[in-house]
């Protein structure tokens, strides 16, 4: 497979997952601001912008509507939903020969339906639409793609982005502490509440909820689950047997991240949750860079070198 096609499929997966994850984060955050009058709106909004790697204006207070504008519909902000939807479609255009017509139509429709403004009474409906359209795109890809390298790179992108977004979701709870969303709200935001109840059979506690979202091997939104799935995708792309240790740098990075969280006591992780989640985000960036160097090399411009006669 051409590296440009593989890279486009990888980023289609990442941008679809990013739009879905950002919608979930915003939905939880804005609902909290609406229901809790004691939360400092400017501080809470700046905290979420920081978690998402974005900045707001410094000369005035930031409101929930500013937050919706910057992280929701601003097509120029790389952290926004609209930007992710647009880039998923753009990468699909570059890899048009590798995706189905149905997938192309879904991504085109996603972009066409992205509004320029969202009124206050339609905020929740907007987030629901983003989640539904992302799920439709993933389902279409799953039902129309041969399980070859195309599928593996797409799945790899989704896995890395979902691990990153789950870490960001936990960061919002950690940074805001008692004024942040409850663990029940956090679990509901990523569709984990009912699965959590089946696992633990009780109201969410900080220890159990964090353990579920970070370390559960069977829940598809946990960080550990996504790391394992990313490792499986790499092995499907390069099914060679390693006889002298791991030589694939991407697999090595993923294994190191998994080891850091899998063998750490949960109480130790909870004690410094903001730092732990920030560390996972940094490691996901390192994994992405290792992927770029191994599978998506940037060709340098040719240089003419004088030959000695």
Buried (B, 14 or more C-beta within 10 A) or exposed (E): BEBEBBBBBBBBBBBBBBBBBBBBBBBBBBBBBEEEEEBEBBEBBBBBBBBBEBEBEEEEEBBBBBBBBBBBBBBEBEBBBBBBBBBBBBBBEBBEEBBEEBBBEBBEBBBEEBEEEBEEEEBEEBBEBBBEBBEBBBEBBEEEBEEEBBBBBBBBBBBBBBBBBBBBBBBBBBBBEEBBBBBEBBBBBBEBBEBBEEBBEEEBEBEBBBBBBBBBEEBBBBBBBBBBBBBBBBBBBBEEEEEEEEEBBBBBBBBEBBEBBBEEEBEEBBEEBBEBBBBBBEBBEBBBEBBBEBBBEEEEEEEEEEEEE
